[in-house]
């Protein structure tokens, strides 16, 4: 018997959510047959079996979040029993992240040293109140019945906790990572796009302008290693396009934008959007970008401080274009302007480099096509 554990799916991910099993206990499988589908880093990935044999036990169910190296399935391959762990002594072999969290939640009151009389604990159980979230008002930190009743009234008007799943979970984890690591600074300005032809492709112009910015300030088209305190300069410009869906924010990647035509990029962008909405986009198309574009102005807003996602160094934000008075020589005329925001990681780039990047972008945007 062999126990197949969740393998390393890349990008340093430590867990994955099971979205579907393709086998059941008792099935006979062959090598490379898809065992299950998992969702990780916003992509759904099929995990193949490295073994052939008979499926004995599924260690997790759909919806469980399994930690890296957590047991997934036992397979009878006709061989000897495999040692499923490297720790000497008795140890669980099928613990999932979901089970760990449930155990931790159940143990939370005792671990946090909750102090309450048996009658108060009974009241909390009756009202469905977790004592670990109650602020005590009694002497020496003792929770009183009135504390439990107060919290019960608050919870009566609050929906039950909904755990984040799939893309929302990945987004929350990524934002927490960015907040913990990046030292963000944001520059804003307006690009005068009066010279644009009617019906100009805004995304194409933004991509072209980003290429101009990267050429003027290559430090922003790079990856920063926060552990080694070093920068990896990138020669190819791969732009991550922030794409909104009902589920969450996805960032598919347009590769080598500097060497591709308008038509090629537009076709690739539309295909990526369709694949994202259908959840068929491959994981490699969601990884490895060198800089990011967020065209949030298609919804609302002028300026923003978009989030830089490590290891990238910069993200460009484009706000909603508007008509406003501008000075042209000694005259005041009404032109169409495009608000621009640039957030960069100040650990990897200087303010001057960021300003040169933004200036080059604006100069390119202000040119007629």
ABEGO torsion letter per residue (X at the ends): XBBBBBBBAEGGBABBBBABBABBBGBBBBBGBBABBBBBGGBBBBBBBABBEBBABBABBBGBBBBBGBBABBBBAGBBBBBABABBEBBBAABBAAAAAAAAAAAAAAAAGBBBBAAAAAAAAAAGBBAAABBBABBGGBBBAAAAAAAAAAAAABBBBBBBBEAAAAAAAAAAAAAAABBBBBBBBBBBAAABBBGBBAAAAAAAAAAAAAAABAAABBBBBAAAGBBBBBABBBBBBBBBBAABBBBBBBBGAAABBAAAAAAAAAAAAAAAAAGABBAAAABGBABBBBBAAAABEABBBBBBBOABABBBBBBBBBBBBBBBEABBBBBBBBBBBBBBBAAABBAAAAAAAAAAAAAAAABBX
